[in-house]
Amino acid sequence: MFISLEGIDGSGKSTQARLLADHLRASGREVVLTREPGGSPGAEEIRRLLVEGAGERWSPGTELLLFTAARRDHLERTIRPALARGAVVVSDRFADSTRVYQGAARADLRATVDRLHDLMIGVEPDLTLVIDADPAVALGRGKARGAGEDRFENMGLPFQARLRAGFLALAAEAPDRVRVVDGSGSAEDVAARVRAAVGAALAAAT
């Protein structure tokens, strides 16, 4: 099974991806925990180009090409091999982030995003969980990390609000695949909601 977690910057999705992977491993499953951009050596090199530096470093169209190149390498070297041997893949972001960031919030490139995805990726997760968080709270959390990967956080609160609207719209567009998870409360509160959603999906798949 291929599961992705999505959400705005600072929503807690990275923490939830890790907690979910730990939970699935404890149940006896092989789990590959990965992330985007990144998840393979080549994609990690591209990640540094995308998440560091000034906001105007790349145009939305150039970002789209870089993200797609990273995703293709990630798919070839990490995701497909893991799925082929029967592992569960848990990815912190996948193509839905590009649909929202470059397709809607940064620019009106959704049609181009979808065409490029169909041409070069052609894979969707079996289940996508959008961790829904208040943009002001999430932005404060993201800034507090101080990891240096704050290019998108530096685009400000209005941008984060557009991202949230984009993810919620995407969930309404693809209800069979995308579930919205309330991201408020403690990490364990959210993890319980995530486990419930994944448990239902796994039960339905068996």
C-alpha positions in Angstrom: 0.0 0.0 0.0 1.2 3.5 -0.9 0.2 6.2 1.6 1.0 9.9 1.4 0.6 12.6 4.0 0.0 16.1 2.9 -0.6 19.5 4.4 0.7 23.1 4.7 4.1 23.9 6.1 4.2 23.2 9.8 1.0 21.1 9.8 2.7 18.2 11.6 2.5 15.8 8.7 6.2 14.8 9.0 5.7 13.9 12.6 2.5 12.0 11.7 4.3 10.1 8.8 6.9 8.9 11.3 4.4 7.9 13.9 2.3 6.1 11.3 5.4 4.2 10.1 6.2 3.2 13.6 2.7 2.0 14.2 2.6 -0.1 11.0 6.0 -1.6 11.8 4.8 -2.6 15.2 2.0 -4.5 13.6 4.5 -6.6 11.7 4.5 -4.8 8.3 7.6 -3.8 6.4 7.4 0.0 6.0 9.5 2.4 3.9 9.2 5.9 5.3 10.2 8.5 2.7 9.7 12.1 1.8 9.4 14.6 -1.0 11.2 16.4 -2.4 13.7 13.7 -1.7 13.6 10.0 -0.8 16.4 9.0 -3.1 20.0 10.2 -3.5 19.3 12.2 -6.6 16.1 13.6 -5.4 17.7 14.7 -2.1 20.2 16.8 -4.1 17.3 18.5 -5.9 15.5 19.0 -2.6 18.3 21.5 -1.5 17.7 23.5 -4.6 13.9 23.8 -3.9 13.6 24.3 -0.1 16.5 26.6 0.6 17.2 30.2 -0.5 15.0 33.1 -1.4 11.4 32.7 -2.4 12.0 34.2 -5.8 14.8 31.8 -6.5 12.7 29.8 -9.0 9.6 30.6 -11.0 6.6 28.3 -10.4 7.2 26.7 -13.8 10.8 25.9 -13.0 9.8 24.6 -9.6 7.3 22.2 -11.3 10.1 20.8 -13.5 12.5 20.3 -10.6 9.8 18.7 -8.4 8.8 16.3 -11.2 12.5 15.4 -11.8 12.9 14.6 -8.1 9.7 12.7 -8.0 10.6 10.5 -11.0 13.9 9.5 -9.4 12.1 8.9 -6.1 9.5 6.7 -7.8 12.1 4.7 -9.7 14.6 4.1 -6.9 12.5 3.9 -3.8 8.7 3.7 -4.2 8.3 1.1 -7.0 10.9 -1.3 -5.6 9.3 -1.1 -2.1 5.8 -1.8 -3.4 7.1 -4.6 -5.6 8.4 -6.5 -2.6 5.1 -6.0 -0.7 6.2 -3.1 1.7 3.9 -0.3 2.8 5.3 3.1 1.6 4.6 6.1 3.8 5.6 9.3 2.0 5.8 12.8 3.6 4.3 14.6 0.5 3.8 13.3 -3.1 2.2 14.8 -6.2 -0.7 16.5 -4.5 1.8 19.0 -3.0 2.8 20.0 -6.6 -0.9 20.3 -7.6 -1.5 22.6 -4.7 1.8 24.6 -4.4 2.6 25.1 -8.1 -0.8 24.3 -9.5 -2.9 26.7 -7.4 -1.2 28.6 -4.7 2.0 29.8 -6.5 0.5 30.0 -10.0 -2.4 28.7 -12.1 -0.5 25.7 -13.5 -2.8 22.9 -12.5 -3.4 21.7 -16.1 0.3 21.6 -16.8 1.0 19.8 -13.5 -1.5 17.1 -14.4 -0.2 16.7 -17.9 3.4 16.4 -16.7 2.3 14.0 -13.9 0.5 11.7 -16.4 3.5 11.8 -18.7 6.4 11.2 -16.2 4.9 9.8 -13.0 1.5 8.1 -13.7 1.1 6.9 -10.1 -1.2 8.0 -7.3 -1.1 6.9 -3.7 -3.7 4.4 -2.5 -4.5 6.7 0.3 -3.7 10.4 1.0 -4.2 12.0 4.4 -4.3 15.8 4.5 -3.3 17.0 8.0 -5.5 20.1 8.2 -4.0 22.8 10.5 -4.7 26.5 11.1 -2.3 28.4 8.9 -1.2 30.9 11.6 -0.4 28.1 14.1 1.3 26.0 11.5 3.5 28.9 10.2 4.6 29.7 13.7 5.6 26.0 14.2 7.4 25.8 10.9 9.4 29.0 11.6 10.3 27.7 15.1 12.0 24.6 13.5 14.9 26.7 12.3 16.0 24.0 9.9 17.0 26.3 7.1 14.5 24.7 4.8 12.1 27.7 5.1 11.8 29.0 1.6 8.0 28.4 1.4 7.4 29.5 5.0 9.0 32.8 4.1 6.3 33.4 1.5 4.0 34.4 4.4 0.7 33.7 6.0 -1.5 34.6 3.0 0.4 32.0 1.0 -0.2 29.3 3.7 -3.9 30.2 3.7 -4.0 29.6 -0.1 -2.2 26.3 0.4 -4.8 25.2 3.0 -7.7 26.1 0.7 -6.0 24.2 -2.1 -5.5 21.0 -0.1 -9.2 21.1 1.1 -10.3 21.6 -2.5 -8.2 18.7 -3.6 -9.8 16.5 -0.9 -13.2 17.4 -2.2 -12.1 16.6 -5.8 -10.8 13.1 -5.0 -12.9 11.8 -2.0 -12.2 8.2 -2.8 -8.4 8.7 -2.2 -8.0 11.8 0.0 -9.1 12.0 3.6 -8.9 15.2 5.7 -7.5 14.6 9.2 -8.0 17.2 11.9 -4.5 18.4 12.8 -5.5 20.1 16.1 -4.6 18.8 19.6 -1.5 16.9 20.6 0.6 14.8 18.3 -1.0 11.6 19.8 -4.5 13.0 19.3 -3.7 13.5 15.6 -1.9 10.1 15.4 -5.0 8.3 16.7 -7.1 9.9 13.9 -4.5 9.0 11.3 -4.4 5.4 12.5 -8.2 5.1 12.3 -8.2 6.4 8.7 -5.4 4.1 7.7 -6.9 1.1 9.5 -10.1 1.5 7.6 -8.3 1.8 4.3 -6.2 -1.3 5.0 -9.3 -3.3 6.1 -11.0 -2.3 2.8 -8.0 -3.4 0.8 -7.9 -6.9 2.2 
